[in-house]
Amino acid sequence: MRDNLVARRTRLARASILMDAIAKAARIVWIAALMALAFAPTASAQAWGDPVWSDEFNSTEAGAAPDASKWTFDVGGSGWGNHELEVYCAPGTSTPPCDAQHPNVFQDGHGHLIIRALKVGAEPAAIGSWTSARLKTAGLKDFQYGRMESCMKLPVGAGLWPAFWMLGTAGNWPAGGEIDIMENIPESGGSGPGLGPNKIQSTIHGPSTTEKGRYSLGVVFAFPAGQRIDDSTPPCHVYGAIWSPFMLQMYVDDWRKPFFIRTATDVPAGGRWVFNASFYFLMNLAVGGDWPGPPNSTTPSTADMEVDYVRVYKASRAEPPEMIAPAIKRLAGLATATIELRSSGETGFVFLTCEVDGADNKCNVDTGNTLNHAVVDFRSAGSRMAKIIVTSGDSSHAGDAVASASYVMVTAYTVSGEESHVAIPIE
């Protein structure tokens, strides 16, 4: 009997241990499930769909003017602030040096817009030795955010300056801001470093309280494998910008691979980020001026900028990443934390910014992204890490200043403008 009782108790003990193990395993699975649910990749992929506005220049009539419902023109020859030589002419204008029989802008009947620079006077000469065209959507269509791009074949020659760009509607330049999606100048001949047929430059300009009254942030893109701006294969290169709240990404040919990213955190001291307002398009082919230098005998006297299309896409909704971080540990005048972000692997680039309470404190983000330290790259992974760094604005009272801070607010912005937030306490 005693042996049976011992055996029974042993079996019950084993059963109890087994039940406890099962319960513990169940709790672990349940907790893991909750954690997985908390970090589920809920964000939709970065997608663009069909253009919301475009001009394909598909008139079958050779010589047809651009669509008047989409484009208007800057005209005249004031030098345009850069000592340029061209006079800009609208279609149908015959006031010298413009000539309606030799238009400077027209559709070729094969799906292209031609912006043509024509030599009309002897050189060296003052303004008026060349005619050209400058198109804009001002007064017809303004834009705010999206993917803006054009496919173009550009001319090559001394003094030629093709550009695809945007101007802000909120005040005169530079108060309204400028987005230069693409500019090209010769390799030599003008002021500053040149570009040549294998490079383009993208730049943003904004207002500043500094002596110049403006700031400029730009990067040069070099085509790979010997490609050029006047390539026949491909018949045109795509120049574009992905424009979203507090962030601009510039790309050539593939919007998934930007070469230049700037955010509101990159604005230098004294400057203002003015790129959350409306802008309009411009396309032009300038001749001469300070930056490109003058034309010469090698410059083609008929220089064509060939535009296949101009398109604007709007991003579909991309859910912002979920963020989690431990409390920030304070150490003298410095406090840091590592934040984890979870999102869909195809959400693209997400701008991350932070604010800290206390007037004398500063907060910075470091995502480890070589394109921009404040931008998280979700193109190929759904989980990323970023460092939050809090410092004192007053180095002489570093400890006291950071000691006054109690939290950091981190905000993430997707290309569709969706936001997520997390408040991190400072211990």
N, C-alpha and C positions, 0 to 999 in steps of 0.2 A: 504493500500500500504506500509506504513512504517513498519507495522508488518511483511509483506512478505519480505521486504528488510532486516530487522533484522534477520528474520529466515534464509534467504538465506546466509547472512554473517556468521551467526552461523554455518550453515552447511559447508560453505567453510573453516571456521577456523578449524572445527573438521576434515575436510578432509585433510587440510594442516598438522595438528598435526599428523594425522594417517599416511600420506605419509612420514613425517619426521621420525616417529617411525619406519616405515617399512624400510626406507633408512638406518637409524641408525642400525637397527637389521641386515640388509643386510651387512653393513660395518663390524659389529662385526663378523658375520658368515664368511665373506670373510677373515678378519684378522685371525680368528681362523683356517680357512682352510689353510691359508699360513703357520701359525705356525705349524699346524699338518703336513703339507707337509715338512716343514723344519726339523721336528723331526721324519719323517717317518722311521720305522725300516727297513732300506734298507739292513742291513747286512745279509748275508746268514749264516745258522747254521754251527757250527763246525762239520765237517764230515770227514771221513777217507777213505771210500771205501775199495778196496781190497789191500793187501800188494803189495808194489812195489819191494820188495826183501824179500825172506824168505828161510828157510830150514826147511822142515817138517820131515826130517829124516825117510822117508817112504820106504827105501830099504826093500825088502822082504827077503833079505839074512842076516841071523843072523851072526854077526861078521863082516859085511861089514865096511870098513873104511869110515870116513866122506867124503863128496863130495869134491874132490880135487880142483874143480873150485871155491869153496866158502871158504875153510878153509886151513890154513897152521898151523905150530906148532912152539912153542918155545920149545927148548930141552936143557937138561943139568941140572946140580945141583950146581949152584953157591951160593945157599942160597937166591938169588933173592932180596938182600938188606934187608931181614927181618930175617936172620938166620933160614930159613926153611929147613926141612930135606929131602924133596922129590927131586928125579931126574925126570924131565919131559921127557917122551918118545913119539916119533912119531910112528904111526902104522907101523908094519913090521920091527921095529928096534930090533936087538938082541945083541947090544953092552951092556955088563953087566953094571948096574944091569937090564937093559931093556930085555924083553923076548917076542919075537914075538908070541910065543905060548900062552902067557898070556897078551894080549894087554891091554893098559890103556885107550883106547878110541875106541869105535866101535858102530855100530848100532845094535839094538837087534832083528831086523826083525819084530817088532810090533809097529813101529812108534816112536821109541825113540832113542836118542843118550845117551850112557853111558860113563861117565868120571869116571874112576875107580882108586882109590888109593889102592895100594897093599903093604903090609908089606913084605919086602924082606931081612931084616937083624935084628940082635939082638939089643935090646935097653938096656941101653942108648947107642946111637951111633951117629956118626957125619953124615953129609950129605950122603945119599945113603941108609938109612935104609928103605926108602919107595920109590915107583915109582908112578907116576901119569901122568896127561896130561894137557896141556895148549894150547887151540886153539885160533886162531886169523884170522881176515880177512885182515890183513895188506898186502899190495902189490897186493891184489886181488879185494877188494872193500872197498872204503871209503864212509862215509856218512856225510851229513850236513843237519840237521834239520829233524823233523818228529817224529813219535811215534815209539819208539824202545822198544820191549818187548820180553820176553821169559817166557814160562811156565815150571816150574822145580819142581822136588821133590828132596829135599836136604838130605844128610846124617847127622846123629847126632853122635857125639863122641868127646872125649877129643882130642884136637890138630887139628881137622878138620876145614878147612877154605875154603868153596866154595865161588865163586865170579862170577858175571856177570857184565862186565864193559867195558869202552871205553877209548882209549888213543888218544890224538891229534897228527896230523901228522906234525905240525909246530914246530919242534925242539924237543930236548931231554927233558925228564921229569925233572922238572915240567913245562918247558917253553911251551910245547904244551898243557898242561892241562890234567886232568883225570876226568872221570865221572863214579863213582861207583854206578851203578844202584842197585845192591844188594850185600851185604856181610853178612856172618854169621860166628860167632865163638862161642865156648862154653861159658857158663855162668861164669866160673871161670877157673883159671889156667894160664892166661897170664898177660901181662901188661895192666893196665888200666881197665875200666869197661868192663865186658863181655856182652853177649847177650842171649845165650841159645836157645832152640828150638822154643820159642814163639815170637822171635824178629828177625828183620833184620835191617841193617843200610844202608842208602844211603848218599853219600858224593860227593862233588866236590872239586878238588884240583887245584890251579892255582899258577903261579909264583908271587913272591913278592920281594921287595927290602929289606925286614926285614932280621934279622940275620938268620932265618931258611931258607930263600930263597923261601918260599912257604906259602900259606894259605890254610885252610881246612874249609869247611862249611858242616856240616852233621847233620842228624836227625835220631833217632831210631824209627822204626815202631813196635808197639806191635800188634800182631794178636788179633782179638776179639774172645770172646766166647771159649777160650781154644784151638784155632787152632794152628797148628804147621807146621814147614817147611817140615816135613816128613809125612804129612797127606796122607792117602789113599783116603779120601773123603773130598774135591775134589782130584783127582789123581795128580794134580800139582797146584801150585800157580803161578799167573802171576806177574812178576816183570818188571816194565816198567818206561820209561821216555818220557815225551812230551817235545821236544827240539825245541825251536824257537828262533829268534833273541833276544838276551839279556835276555832270561828267560829259566829256566829248572824246570819242574814239575815232581816229583817222585810219583809213585802210586803202590799199591798192589791190584791185582785182578780187580779193576774197574778204568779205566782211567778217568772217570768223577769225581773221588773223590781223588785228590792228597793229600798226607799228608805232602808234603815238596815242597815249591816253593822258588827258589832263582833267583835273577836278578842281572844285572850289578850294581845296586845301593847298593847291599849287600857286594860288595868286600871291604875288610878292607883297611885302609891306607897303601900305599906301594904296594898293589896288582894290578893285571891287569885281566880284563875279557877276556879270550882267547877262549871262547866257541862259537864264530861265525865262526870258521874255520872247517875243515874236521877232522873226527875222525874214528877210526875203532874198531870193536868188539873184546873182549877177553872173554873166559870162562875157568875157571880152578878150580881144587880142590887141594889146598895146604895142607901140613901137617906140623904142628909145626910152630915155628917162635915166634917172640917177642909178637905179639898181641894175638894170640890164645893160646899160651903156648904149651907144648909138649904133644904128645899122651901118653897113658898109657895102662894098661892091659884091660881097659874097651873099648878101641877104637876098633871098628870092623876092622879086618885085611883085609877084602875086603869091602871098603866103596864106595858106588856108588852115583854119582850125575846124576840124570835121567832128561834128557831134552826132552820135547815134541816137542817144536818148537822154532825158533827164527824168528821174523817178524819185518819188517819196513813198516810203513804206511806214506803217505804224506797227509797233511791236504788239503782239498779242499779250494778254496778261501773263506775267511771270511772277509767281508767288515769291515773296521775299524769304530769305533763309531764316531758319530758327537759330537762336543764339543762346548759349549758356556759358557762364563763367563763374569761377569761385570769387569770393570776396578779394578785393585788392589789398595786398599787404603793404603797410606804410613803412618806409625805411628812410629816416631823415627827410631830405627834400625830394625823395623819389618814391614813386609807387607804381608797380607794374602788375599786370594780370594777363593771362592767356585766355582768349575767348575761342570757343568752338562754334563753328557755323555749319549747319546741315541744310542742303538744298538739292535740287535736281542737278544731275551731272551736265545738263545742257542749258543751264540758266544763263550762261555767258558771264560777263563781267558785272560785278556788284560793287557799288561805291559804299565805303564804310567810313563813317565819321563819328566823332565823340565830342561830348561837352562835359565839363566838370564844374561843379558849383564852387563859388569863391572867385572873386574878381581877379586875384593875383595868380591863379593857377592856369596851367596849360595842359592840354591833352592831345596826344598824337597816336596815330594808328600805324602799325607796321605789319603788312600782310606777307612780306617777303616776295612780292611780285616785282620783277625787274622792270616791267613797263610802268608801274606806278605803285608806290608803297601803300596807298590808301584804297586800292582796288583788289577785290577778291576774285580769283579766276575759277569759275565753276564750269568751264568748257568741257572738262574731262573727268571731274571728280565731284562727288556729292558732299564731301566732308573737307573742311579747310580749317586752319588755325590762324589766328591773328594776335598780335601783341598790343596791349593798351598800355601807354606810358603817360603817367601824370607827373608833371614837374612844376616847380614854382616859377612864376613870372618874375620874382624878385630874388636873385641869387643871394643877396645879403640876409634874407630872412627865409631861406629855403625850408627849413624844418617847420617854422611857424605857419608858413603859407599852406603847405600841403596838409599840415595838421588841421587846418580849418575846413578842408574838403571832406564831404561825407559820402558822396556817390559820383559815379560817372554814368552818363547816359550815352549808349552806343546806338546808332541808327544805320540801317542798311537800306540802300535804294537800288532797285532793279532797273533794267532798261525801259520797262513799261511804267516806271514811276511808283511801283508799289513799295511800301515801307514796312520794316519791322524794327522793334526797339527792345533793348534790355537795359535795366538799371543795375549797375554793379556797385554794391556798397564798399566803402573804403574803411577797413578796420584800423 
